Amino acid sequence: QLEAAVSAGGSSDRDGFVSLLRQLVAGLEEHFDFEEQGGLFQDLASSNASLDRIVKRLFQQHVTLRADFRSVLGLADQDKSIDEIGTPLRAAMSALREHEQQETDFVQEALNRDTGAAD
């Protein structure tokens, strides 16, 4: 919805756009906190140093992604137009998609190693 609003530019409801952006940032914060508080990633990486390095890199990406999305939200808080927010938002969304794909790839690789099903 955010990207559709960016595409529509000035014809979009700015207040609704900012509300969705706030929800996205809050959801990402929760999502990253959940991933970083132990659980699956650390369990999968605990017995393998190379997987542990991947988890650390993925968690470092959380820092960058948090900063990127907070920066976009900061533009909204400065009353920048949707058009002005569009480029940094698209870049942040693209980085997030890439990050999520890397996490998916990590889980698949870790499970394949664990079960001996690696290609």
DSSP file with accessible surface (Angstrom, degrees, kcal/mol):
  #  RESIDUE AA STRUCTURE BP1 BP2  ACC     N-H-->O    O-->H-N    N-H-->O    O-->H-N    TCO  KAPPA ALPHA  PHI   PSI    X-CA   Y-CA   Z-CA
    1    1 A Q     >        0   0  173      0, 0.0     4,-2.1     0, 0.0     5,-0.1   0.000 360.0 360.0 360.0 -39.1    0.0    0.0    0.0
    2    2 A L  H  >  +     0   0   16      2,-0.2     4,-2.3     1,-0.2     5,-0.2   0.926 360.0  47.2 -62.7 -44.7    2.9    2.4    0.8
    3    3 A E  H  > S+     0   0   57      1,-0.2     4,-2.3     2,-0.2    -1,-0.2   0.874 110.2  52.9 -67.9 -33.0    4.5    1.8   -2.5
    4    4 A A  H  > S+     0   0   66      2,-0.2     4,-2.1     1,-0.2    -1,-0.2   0.909 108.9  50.5 -66.1 -39.0    1.2    2.3   -4.3
    5    5 A A  H  X S+     0   0   14     -4,-2.1     4,-1.4     2,-0.2     7,-0.3   0.896 109.0  51.2 -65.1 -39.1    0.8    5.6   -2.5
    6    6 A V  H  < S+     0   0    5     -4,-2.3     3,-0.3     1,-0.2    -2,-0.2   0.925 109.5  50.6 -63.2 -42.0    4.3    6.6   -3.6
    7    7 A S  H  < S+     0   0   96     -4,-2.3    -2,-0.2     1,-0.2    -1,-0.2   0.877 110.9  48.4 -63.2 -36.4    3.4    5.7   -7.2
    8    8 A A  H >< S-     0   0   47     -4,-2.1     3,-1.4     1,-0.2    -1,-0.2   0.708  92.6-178.9 -77.1 -20.0    0.2    7.8   -6.9
    9    9 A G  G ><  +     0   0    5     -4,-1.4     3,-2.2    -3,-0.3    -1,-0.2  -0.291  60.9   7.5  62.8-133.6    2.2   10.7   -5.5
   10   10 A G  G 3  S+     0   0   70      1,-0.3    -1,-0.3    -4,-0.1     4,-0.2   0.631 120.3  69.4 -61.9 -15.2    0.4   13.8   -4.5
   11   11 A S  G <  S+     0   0  104     -3,-1.4    -1,-0.3    -6,-0.1    -2,-0.2   0.562  83.4  94.7 -81.6  -5.0   -3.0   12.3   -5.1
   12   12 A S  S <  S-     0   0   31     -3,-2.2     2,-0.8    -7,-0.3    70,-0.1  -0.493  89.7-101.4 -85.8 157.0   -2.6   10.0   -2.1
   13   13 A D     >  -     0   0  110      1,-0.2     4,-2.4    -2,-0.2     5,-0.1  -0.662  31.9-161.4 -75.3 108.0   -3.9   10.7    1.4
   14   14 A R  H  > S+     0   0   61     -2,-0.8     4,-2.9     1,-0.2     5,-0.2   0.895  87.3  51.9 -63.5 -42.2   -0.8   11.8    3.2
   15   15 A D  H  > S+     0   0  124      1,-0.2     4,-2.3     2,-0.2    -1,-0.2   0.922 112.3  46.2 -62.4 -42.4   -2.2   11.2    6.7
   16   16 A G  H  > S+     0   0   27      2,-0.2     4,-2.4     1,-0.2    -1,-0.2   0.897 112.1  52.2 -64.9 -39.1   -3.1    7.7    5.8
   17   17 A F  H  X S+     0   0    4     -4,-2.4     4,-2.5     2,-0.2    -2,-0.2   0.941 110.7  46.5 -60.6 -48.7    0.3    7.2    4.2
   18   18 A V  H  X S+     0   0   14     -4,-2.9     4,-2.7     1,-0.2    -2,-0.2   0.897 110.7  53.5 -64.6 -37.6    2.1    8.3    7.3
   19   19 A S  H  X S+     0   0   57     -4,-2.3     4,-2.2    -5,-0.2    -1,-0.2   0.934 110.4  46.4 -62.2 -45.1   -0.1    6.1    9.5
   20   20 A L  H  X S+     0   0   48     -4,-2.4     4,-2.5     2,-0.2    -2,-0.2   0.899 111.2  53.0 -63.2 -39.6    0.7    3.1    7.4
   21   21 A L  H  X S+     0   0    0     -4,-2.5     4,-2.6     2,-0.2    -2,-0.2   0.928 108.4  49.5 -62.5 -43.7    4.4    4.0    7.5
   22   22 A R  H  X S+     0   0  113     -4,-2.7     4,-2.5     1,-0.2    -1,-0.2   0.910 110.9  50.2 -60.9 -41.8    4.3    4.2   11.3
   23   23 A Q  H  X S+     0   0  118     -4,-2.2     4,-2.6     2,-0.2    -1,-0.2   0.905 110.6  49.9 -63.3 -41.2    2.6    0.8   11.5
   24   24 A L  H  X S+     0   0   43     -4,-2.5     4,-2.7     2,-0.2    -2,-0.2   0.943 111.5  47.3 -62.5 -48.2    5.3   -0.7    9.2
   25   25 A V  H  X S+     0   0   13     -4,-2.6     4,-2.4     1,-0.2    -2,-0.2   0.933 113.6  47.9 -62.4 -43.2    8.2    0.7   11.2
   26   26 A A  H  X S+     0   0   56     -4,-2.5     4,-2.3     1,-0.2    -1,-0.2   0.920 112.5  49.7 -64.0 -41.2    6.6   -0.5   14.5
   27   27 A G  H  X S+     0   0   37     -4,-2.6     4,-2.7     1,-0.2    -1,-0.2   0.891 110.2  50.0 -64.5 -39.4    6.0   -3.9   13.0
   28   28 A L  H  X S+     0   0   18     -4,-2.7     4,-3.1     2,-0.2     5,-0.3   0.904 108.3  53.1 -65.4 -41.5    9.6   -4.1   11.7
   29   29 A E  H  X S+     0   0   36     -4,-2.4     4,-2.6    -5,-0.2    -2,-0.2   0.944 112.7  44.7 -57.3 -47.3   10.9   -3.2   15.2
   30   30 A E  H  X S+     0   0  148     -4,-2.3     4,-2.5     2,-0.2    -2,-0.2   0.914 113.7  50.1 -62.0 -45.4    8.8   -6.0   16.7
   31   31 A H  H  X S+     0   0   68     -4,-2.7     4,-2.2     2,-0.2    -2,-0.2   0.934 113.5  44.2 -60.8 -48.3    9.8   -8.4   14.0
   32   32 A F  H  X S+     0   0    1     -4,-3.1     4,-2.3     2,-0.2    -1,-0.2   0.910 112.3  52.7 -65.9 -41.6   13.5   -7.7   14.4
   33   33 A D  H  X S+     0   0   64     -4,-2.6     4,-1.2    -5,-0.3    -1,-0.2   0.930 109.5  50.0 -58.5 -44.2   13.4   -7.8   18.2
   34   34 A F  H >< S+     0   0  155     -4,-2.5     3,-0.6     1,-0.2    -2,-0.2   0.926 111.8  47.1 -60.5 -46.3   11.7  -11.2   18.0
   35   35 A E  H 3< S+     0   0   22     -4,-2.2     3,-0.4     1,-0.2     7,-0.3   0.864 113.5  48.8 -64.0 -35.0   14.4  -12.6   15.7
   36   36 A E  H 3< S+     0   0   61     -4,-2.3     2,-0.3     1,-0.2    -1,-0.2   0.620  92.4  78.3 -83.4 -12.2   17.2  -11.2   17.8
   37   37 A Q  S << S-     0   0  150     -4,-1.2    -1,-0.2    -3,-0.6     2,-0.1  -0.056 111.2 -91.0 -90.0  38.1   15.9  -12.5   21.2
   38   38 A G  S    S+     0   0   28     -3,-0.4     3,-0.3    -2,-0.3     2,-0.3  -0.465  79.7 105.1  87.7-168.5   17.1  -16.0   20.6
   39   39 A G  S  > S+     0   0   39      1,-0.2     4,-2.7    -2,-0.1     5,-0.2  -0.657  81.5   2.5  97.7-145.9   15.1  -18.7   19.0
   40   40 A L  H  > S+     0   0   97     -2,-0.3     4,-2.8     1,-0.2     5,-0.2   0.853 126.0  48.6 -54.7 -51.9   15.4  -20.2   15.5
   41   41 A F  H  > S+     0   0   15     -3,-0.3     4,-1.9     1,-0.2    -1,-0.2   0.943 116.6  42.1 -61.0 -47.2   18.3  -18.3   14.1
   42   42 A Q  H  > S+     0   0   60     -7,-0.3     4,-1.5     1,-0.2    -1,-0.2   0.897 113.9  53.2 -67.1 -37.3   20.6  -18.9   17.1
   43   43 A D  H  < S+     0   0  114     -4,-2.7     4,-0.4     1,-0.2     3,-0.2   0.929 111.2  45.8 -61.2 -44.5   19.5  -22.5   17.4
   44   44 A L  H  < S+     0   0   26     -4,-2.8     3,-0.3    -5,-0.2    -1,-0.2   0.850 119.9  40.2 -67.1 -32.9   20.3  -23.2   13.8
   45   45 A A  H >< S+     0   0    1     -4,-1.9     3,-1.9    -5,-0.2     7,-0.4   0.596  88.1  93.9 -92.9  -9.8   23.7  -21.4   14.0
   46   46 A S  T 3< S+     0   0   96     -4,-1.5    -1,-0.2     1,-0.3    -2,-0.1   0.777  92.3  37.2 -60.7 -28.8   24.8  -22.6   17.5
   47   47 A S  T 3  S+     0   0  109     -4,-0.4     2,-0.4    -3,-0.3    -1,-0.3   0.292 111.2  63.2-107.6  12.3   26.7  -25.6   16.2
   48   48 A N    <>  -     0   0   48     -3,-1.9     4,-2.3     1,-0.1     5,-0.2  -0.933  59.7-158.5-143.9 115.5   28.3  -24.1   13.1
   49   49 A A  H  > S+     0   0   67     -2,-0.4     4,-2.1     1,-0.2     5,-0.2   0.868  95.6  52.2 -61.8 -38.0   30.7  -21.2   13.0
   50   50 A S  H  > S+     0   0   33      1,-0.2     4,-1.5     2,-0.2    -1,-0.2   0.903 111.5  46.7 -69.0 -36.0   29.9  -20.3    9.4
   51   51 A L  H  > S+     0   0    5      2,-0.2     4,-2.4     1,-0.2    -2,-0.2   0.882 108.6  56.4 -69.9 -35.2   26.2  -20.2   10.1
   52   52 A D  H  X S+     0   0   52     -4,-2.3     4,-2.4    -7,-0.4    -2,-0.2   0.903 105.1  52.0 -61.8 -39.9   26.9  -18.1   13.2
   53   53 A R  H  X S+     0   0  158     -4,-2.1     4,-2.2     1,-0.2    -1,-0.2   0.893 108.2  51.7 -63.5 -37.7   28.7  -15.5   11.0
   54   54 A I  H  X S+     0   0   32     -4,-1.5     4,-2.9     2,-0.2    -2,-0.2   0.930 108.7  50.2 -65.2 -43.2   25.7  -15.4    8.7
   55   55 A V  H  X S+     0   0    3     -4,-2.4     4,-2.8     1,-0.2     5,-0.2   0.932 109.8  50.6 -61.1 -43.5   23.3  -14.8   11.7
   56   56 A K  H  X S+     0   0  132     -4,-2.4     4,-2.0     1,-0.2    -1,-0.2   0.909 111.4  48.4 -61.7 -39.2   25.6  -12.0   12.9
   57   57 A R  H  X S+     0   0  117     -4,-2.2     4,-2.0     2,-0.2    -2,-0.2   0.925 111.3  49.9 -66.5 -42.5   25.6  -10.4    9.4
   58   58 A L  H  X S+     0   0    0     -4,-2.9     4,-1.2     1,-0.2    -2,-0.2   0.917 111.2  48.8 -62.4 -41.3   21.8  -10.7    9.2
   59   59 A F  H  X S+     0   0   33     -4,-2.8     4,-1.1     1,-0.2    -1,-0.2   0.858 107.6  55.0 -68.9 -33.0   21.4   -9.1   12.6
   60   60 A Q  H  X S+     0   0  116     -4,-2.0     4,-1.6     1,-0.2     3,-0.3   0.878 102.7  57.3 -65.2 -34.8   23.7   -6.3   11.6
   61   61 A Q  H  X S+     0   0   44     -4,-2.0     4,-3.2     1,-0.2     5,-0.2   0.850  97.6  62.1 -63.8 -31.0   21.4   -5.7    8.6
   62   62 A H  H  X S+     0   0    0     -4,-1.2     4,-3.0     2,-0.2    -1,-0.2   0.910 101.2  52.5 -58.5 -41.7   18.6   -5.2   11.2
   63   63 A V  H  X S+     0   0   79     -4,-1.1     4,-2.1    -3,-0.3    -1,-0.2   0.941 112.8  43.8 -59.2 -46.9   20.6   -2.2   12.5
   64   64 A T  H  X S+     0   0   73     -4,-1.6     4,-2.7     2,-0.2    -2,-0.2   0.924 114.5  48.8 -66.0 -44.3   20.8   -0.7    9.0
   65   65 A L  H  X S+     0   0    5     -4,-3.2     4,-2.7     2,-0.2     5,-0.3   0.904 109.5  52.2 -64.7 -40.6   17.2   -1.4    8.1
   66   66 A R  H  X S+     0   0   28     -4,-3.0     4,-2.6    -5,-0.2     5,-0.2   0.943 112.1  46.6 -58.3 -46.4   16.0    0.1   11.4
   67   67 A A  H  X S+     0   0   53     -4,-2.1     4,-2.3    -5,-0.2    -2,-0.2   0.908 111.6  51.5 -63.4 -41.7   18.0    3.2   10.6
   68   68 A D  H  X S+     0   0   61     -4,-2.7     4,-2.0     2,-0.2    -2,-0.2   0.937 114.1  42.1 -60.8 -47.9   16.7    3.3    7.0
   69   69 A F  H  X S+     0   0    3     -4,-2.7     4,-2.5     1,-0.2    -2,-0.2   0.877 113.1  52.5 -72.9 -33.3   13.1    3.1    8.0
   70   70 A R  H  X S+     0   0  132     -4,-2.6     4,-2.5    -5,-0.3    -1,-0.2   0.887 108.6  52.4 -65.3 -36.9   13.4    5.5   10.9
   71   71 A S  H  X S+     0   0   74     -4,-2.3     4,-1.9     2,-0.2    -2,-0.2   0.915 109.0  48.7 -63.7 -42.9   15.0    8.0    8.5
   72   72 A V  H  X S+     0   0    2     -4,-2.0     4,-1.8     2,-0.2    -2,-0.2   0.936 112.0  49.2 -61.7 -44.6   12.0    7.6    6.1
   73   73 A L  H  X S+     0   0   25     -4,-2.5     4,-2.5     1,-0.2    -2,-0.2   0.894 106.3  57.4 -62.8 -36.8    9.7    8.1    9.0
   74   74 A G  H  X S+     0   0   22     -4,-2.5     4,-1.2     1,-0.2    -1,-0.2   0.880 103.3  53.2 -60.8 -37.6   11.7   11.2   10.0
   75   75 A L  H  <>S+     0   0   37     -4,-1.9     5,-2.3     2,-0.2     3,-0.3   0.914 108.8  49.5 -62.4 -41.5   11.1   12.6    6.5
   76   76 A A  H ><5S+     0   0    2     -4,-1.8     3,-1.7     1,-0.2    -2,-0.2   0.909 108.1  53.3 -63.6 -40.1    7.4   12.1    7.1
   77   77 A D  H 3<5S+     0   0   86     -4,-2.5    -1,-0.2     1,-0.3    -2,-0.2   0.736 103.2  58.0 -67.2 -22.3    7.7   13.8   10.5
   78   78 A Q  T 3<5S-     0   0  124     -4,-1.2    -1,-0.3    -3,-0.3    -2,-0.2   0.251 119.9-112.5 -88.3  10.9    9.3   16.8    8.7
   79   79 A D  T < 5 +     0   0  128     -3,-1.7    -3,-0.2     1,-0.2    -2,-0.1   0.768  57.7 166.2  62.5  29.7    6.2   17.1    6.6
   80   80 A K      < -     0   0   69     -5,-2.3    -1,-0.2    -6,-0.1     5,-0.0  -0.417  40.5-103.2 -69.0 152.2    8.0   16.1    3.4
   81   81 A S     >  -     0   0   45      1,-0.1     4,-1.8    -2,-0.1     5,-0.2  -0.286  25.5-109.7 -72.8 163.1    5.7   15.2    0.6
   82   82 A I  H  > S+     0   0    7      1,-0.2     4,-1.7     2,-0.2    -1,-0.1   0.895 121.8  56.3 -59.0 -37.9    5.0   11.6   -0.4
   83   83 A D  H  > S+     0   0  101      1,-0.2     4,-0.7     2,-0.2    -1,-0.2   0.902 107.5  47.6 -61.2 -40.5    7.0   12.3   -3.6
   84   84 A E  H  4 S+     0   0  107      1,-0.2    -1,-0.2     2,-0.2    -2,-0.2   0.808 114.5  46.5 -70.9 -28.8   10.0   13.3   -1.4
   85   85 A I  H  X S+     0   0    0     -4,-1.8     4,-2.4     1,-0.2     5,-0.2   0.733  94.9  82.4 -81.9 -21.9    9.7   10.3    0.7
   86   86 A G  H  X S+     0   0    1     -4,-1.7     4,-2.9    -5,-0.2     5,-0.2   0.872  86.8  48.2 -56.0 -50.4    9.3    7.9   -2.2
   87   87 A T  H  X S+     0   0  101     -4,-0.7     4,-2.2     1,-0.2    -1,-0.2   0.957 115.8  42.1 -62.9 -50.5   12.9    7.4   -3.2
   88   88 A P  H  > S+     0   0   43      0, 0.0     4,-2.4     0, 0.0    -1,-0.2   0.886 115.1  52.3 -65.4 -31.5   14.2    6.6    0.2
   89   89 A L  H  X S+     0   0    0     -4,-2.4     4,-2.9     2,-0.2     5,-0.2   0.942 109.1  48.7 -67.0 -45.6   11.1    4.4    1.0
   90   90 A R  H  X S+     0   0  107     -4,-2.9     4,-2.4    -5,-0.2    -1,-0.2   0.910 112.2  49.5 -59.1 -42.2   11.6    2.4   -2.2
   91   91 A A  H  X S+     0   0   62     -4,-2.2     4,-2.4    -5,-0.2    -1,-0.2   0.920 112.6  46.9 -63.3 -43.3   15.3    1.9   -1.4
   92   92 A A  H  X S+     0   0    3     -4,-2.4     4,-2.4     2,-0.2    -2,-0.2   0.912 112.5  49.5 -65.7 -41.2   14.4    0.8    2.2
   93   93 A M  H  X S+     0   0   27     -4,-2.9     4,-2.5     2,-0.2    -2,-0.2   0.906 110.9  50.1 -65.4 -39.4   11.7   -1.6    0.9
   94   94 A S  H  X S+     0   0   67     -4,-2.4     4,-2.3    -5,-0.2    -2,-0.2   0.930 111.2  48.4 -64.1 -44.3   14.1   -3.1   -1.6
   95   95 A A  H  X S+     0   0   35     -4,-2.4     4,-2.5     1,-0.2    -2,-0.2   0.893 111.1  51.8 -62.9 -38.2   16.7   -3.6    1.1
   96   96 A L  H  X S+     0   0   19     -4,-2.4     4,-2.8     2,-0.2     5,-0.2   0.930 108.9  49.4 -64.9 -44.1   14.1   -5.2    3.3
   97   97 A R  H  X S+     0   0  127     -4,-2.5     4,-2.1     1,-0.2    -2,-0.2   0.920 112.4  48.1 -61.0 -43.6   13.0   -7.6    0.6
   98   98 A E  H  X S+     0   0  118     -4,-2.3     4,-2.3     2,-0.2    -1,-0.2   0.920 111.9  50.1 -62.5 -42.6   16.6   -8.6   -0.1
   99   99 A H  H  X S+     0   0    3     -4,-2.5     4,-2.4     1,-0.2    -2,-0.2   0.929 109.4  50.2 -61.6 -45.9   17.2   -9.1    3.7
  100  100 A E  H  X S+     0   0   59     -4,-2.8     4,-2.3     1,-0.2    -1,-0.2   0.884 109.8  51.4 -63.2 -36.4   14.1  -11.3    4.1
  101  101 A Q  H  X S+     0   0  104     -4,-2.1     4,-2.8    -5,-0.2    -1,-0.2   0.912 108.6  51.6 -66.1 -39.5   15.3  -13.4    1.1
  102  102 A Q  H  X S+     0   0   44     -4,-2.3     4,-2.4     1,-0.2    -2,-0.2   0.894 109.3  50.2 -64.3 -38.1   18.7  -13.8    2.7
  103  103 A E  H  X S+     0   0    6     -4,-2.4     4,-2.5     2,-0.2    -1,-0.2   0.922 110.8  48.8 -65.1 -41.8   17.0  -14.9    5.9
  104  104 A T  H  X S+     0   0   64     -4,-2.3     4,-2.5     1,-0.2    -2,-0.2   0.932 111.9  49.1 -61.8 -45.2   14.9  -17.5    4.0
  105  105 A D  H  X S+     0   0   74     -4,-2.8     4,-2.8     1,-0.2    -1,-0.2   0.896 110.0  52.5 -60.9 -40.5   18.0  -18.7    2.2
  106  106 A F  H  X S+     0   0    4     -4,-2.4     4,-3.1     2,-0.2     5,-0.2   0.939 109.1  48.0 -60.8 -48.6   19.8  -19.0    5.6
  107  107 A V  H  X S+     0   0   32     -4,-2.5     4,-2.8     1,-0.2     5,-0.2   0.935 113.1  48.4 -60.6 -44.3   17.1  -21.1    7.2
  108  108 A Q  H  X S+     0   0  111     -4,-2.5     4,-2.4     1,-0.2    -1,-0.2   0.932 113.8  46.5 -62.2 -45.3   17.0  -23.4    4.2
  109  109 A E  H  X S+     0   0   70     -4,-2.8     4,-2.5     2,-0.2    -2,-0.2   0.931 113.3  48.8 -62.7 -44.5   20.7  -23.8    4.1
  110  110 A A  H  X S+     0   0    3     -4,-3.1     4,-2.4     1,-0.2    -2,-0.2   0.916 112.9  47.0 -63.1 -42.8   20.9  -24.4    7.9
  111  111 A L  H  X S+     0   0   76     -4,-2.8     4,-2.3    -5,-0.2     6,-0.3   0.892 110.9  52.3 -67.6 -38.1   18.1  -27.0    7.8
  112  112 A N  H  X>S+     0   0   56     -4,-2.4     5,-1.8    -5,-0.2     4,-1.0   0.915 111.6  46.6 -62.8 -41.6   19.7  -28.7    4.8
  113  113 A R  H  <5S+     0   0   99     -4,-2.5     3,-0.3     3,-0.2    -2,-0.2   0.911 112.3  50.9 -64.3 -41.7   23.0  -29.0    6.7
  114  114 A D  H  <5S+     0   0  124     -4,-2.4    -2,-0.2     1,-0.2    -1,-0.2   0.860 119.0  35.6 -65.8 -36.8   21.2  -30.2    9.8
  115  115 A T  H  <5S-     0   0   97     -4,-2.3    -1,-0.2    -5,-0.1    -2,-0.2   0.470 108.8-119.3 -95.7  -4.9   19.4  -32.9    7.9
  116  116 A G  T  <5S+     0   0   65     -4,-1.0    -3,-0.2    -3,-0.3    -4,-0.1   0.675  78.8 123.2  75.4  19.7   22.2  -33.7    5.5
  117  117 A A      < +     0   0   55     -5,-1.8    -4,-0.2    -6,-0.3    -5,-0.1   0.185  29.5 141.9 -99.6  15.6   20.1  -32.8    2.5
  118  118 A A              0   0   65     -6,-0.8    -9,-0.0     1,-0.2    -8,-0.0  -0.254 360.0 360.0 -58.6 145.5   22.4  -30.1    1.2
  119  119 A D              0   0  201      0, 0.0    -1,-0.2     0, 0.0    -2,-0.0  -0.188 360.0 360.0 -60.9 360.0   22.6  -30.0   -2.6
